Amino acid sequence: LVQNFMQQQNSNAAATAQAIAQAQAKPVEIKTVEGKKVEPNPEWLKIMKRAAHQHSKDVWRYLRAQVAEEKAEQQMQDFGTQNDMRYPNGVKAFSSVNTFEELDDVWEEAREQPWIFALEFSQGIKKREAMK
């Protein structure tokens, strides 16, 4: 999806760059009728300005997406593969219940004899209160 977006934006940007280059190469012609300057239709100018502004926003969006993609690719290279797992500076390695070695130790109270651990909850207690 990102590649399709990038290809579409790339072709749009190339077309725009070509159109801008052609427009800059030609001198601006002011059309006259019987010695009077002819102004373009103001509605057309509004439409053209709106389209140019929208296209400008699209080009900037494309550039930001391209920079973000390059940054993400660099981060993936820095991060390494699954077999060569490295964590960025300041990031703590993930740990789960399976990785806590102290959980494999014997419970102190049950070392010598069975130990009964019972919980009593009053009637109507909320789950949040019971978890405190």
Steps between C-alpha positions, in 0.01 A plus 500: 500500500781741589691407185191562284454839668866582449490401131186706442646803679831457319329506160288802607809684625688425177209627290479815711873564477484463123201736473673759721817479293303550178306792649818669618669452163228689312462874545168615642276631227242763577222477248346818377190574299506829313774633727323404824644246741283187536472371857438129560172393653526550882313174564754310293782664692342389828464144373859494372639646825302245704628214283858628520474531879358149533771360278764683703361339817508159328864549401597590858302202630688278257835642610415448868392141426823438311710633789299289749550190286875559480514554876304179563729303269805638682348406836431147376864470388621636834268269692633188330334171423307272736808279546721801572264691731637834621306762687551873438663707774261566788266213411465225756489141374156338510446258786208272569398258773706231330820704535481572877736239649396587856154359427658155476621524864311323779239710686652579842184431702453160331860385526454281814126426503185569295383859524138606459442832331137613516325816385172622637295764321209679659162480332450751217868590469600659171768333288717814523487494881578128513810547286650765735 
